[in-house]
Amino acid sequence: EVQLVESGGGLVQPGGSLRLSCAASGFIFSSYNMNWVRQAPGKGLEWVSYISSSSTTIYYADSVKGRFTISRDNAKNSLYLQLSSLRVEDTAVYYCARLMRVGVMNWFDPWGQGTLVTVSS
Amino acid sequence: QSVLTQPPSASATPGQRVTISCSGSSSNIGSHAVSWYQQLPGTAPKLLIYSNYQRPSGVPDRFSGSKSGTSASLAISGLQSEDEADYYCAAWDDSLNGWVFGGGTKLTVL
């Protein structure tokens, strides 16, 4: 069964840091591009970051550029998101999602269950 | 404000058909495929439609997707109570160099 399990969320003060992890299983992790998507409480989905299968291509949403760092360890089947200089508005459930691609078509499937990050003093 | 525009809410009675729109621009929907996601209360999003109109295995054929120009639509026919959820559209955006989502549509089955 294809599965993604996030961890590492918690309560952190503004300006603080946190590292999220996403453990992948049931598929060849090193063959897939991966993403982080977040959802603030009661709000919609917001794409955060993308990393290619070999880590050669990385993209960030403008809202997190310069503060968040995406990375992966294919030997450990794991995806990471380092959150720094956190702001109250970064409070959200963070999901990791596999990017499926056929030709120029792409979509997110599956999604993990999410991990909650709360930024508050 | 979301780059892709969806109506915040939609409602219909069981058995009816409902359509949810997703409006974008030439840099996203106009140039790239659209996917749709269903988020049941308290759960993670789940893929519903990919490549504009393709259904993953396990998704009932009551769900269908379409795209025309810079807009896309999700249609649900034979509405059931378990379809009550939030629905999101998504596409790659060339101008932003990233994925964009619609603001989500909360579907209520009356």
Contacts between the chains, C-beta under 8 A, distances in Angstrom:
chain1	res1	chain2	res2	distance
A	35	B	99	7.3
A	37	B	45	7.9
A	37	B	99	8.0
A	37	B	101	8.0
A	44	B	2	6.4
A	44	B	86	7.9
A	44	B	88	6.5
A	44	B	101	6.1
A	44	B	102	7.3
A	44	B	103	4.8
A	44	B	104	4.2
A	45	B	37	7.5
A	45	B	45	6.6
A	45	B	88	5.4
A	45	B	90	7.5
A	45	B	101	4.5
A	45	B	104	7.1
A	46	B	101	6.7
A	47	B	90	7.7
A	47	B	98	5.6
A	47	B	99	4.0
A	47	B	100	6.9
A	47	B	101	6.6
A	50	B	98	7.1
A	50	B	99	7.5
A	59	B	97	5.7
A	59	B	98	5.4
A	60	B	98	7.5
A	61	B	96	7.9
A	61	B	98	5.6
A	62	B	96	7.4
A	95	B	44	5.9
A	95	B	45	7.2
A	100	B	50	7.2
A	102	B	51	7.1
A	104	B	32	7.3
A	104	B	33	7.3
A	105	B	33	4.4
A	105	B	50	6.9
A	105	B	51	4.2
A	106	B	33	7.3
A	106	B	92	6.7
A	107	B	33	7.6
A	107	B	35	3.9
A	107	B	47	6.2
A	107	B	50	3.9
A	107	B	51	7.1
A	107	B	90	7.6
A	108	B	35	6.9
A	108	B	37	7.3
A	108	B	45	7.6
A	108	B	47	6.7
A	108	B	90	7.2
A	108	B	99	8.0
A	109	B	47	4.1
A	109	B	50	7.2
A	109	B	56	6.9
A	110	B	46	7.7
A	110	B	47	7.2
A	111	B	44	4.5
A	111	B	45	5.2
A	111	B	46	7.0
A	112	B	44	6.5
A	113	B	43	8.0
A	113	B	44	5.3
A	114	B	44	5.5
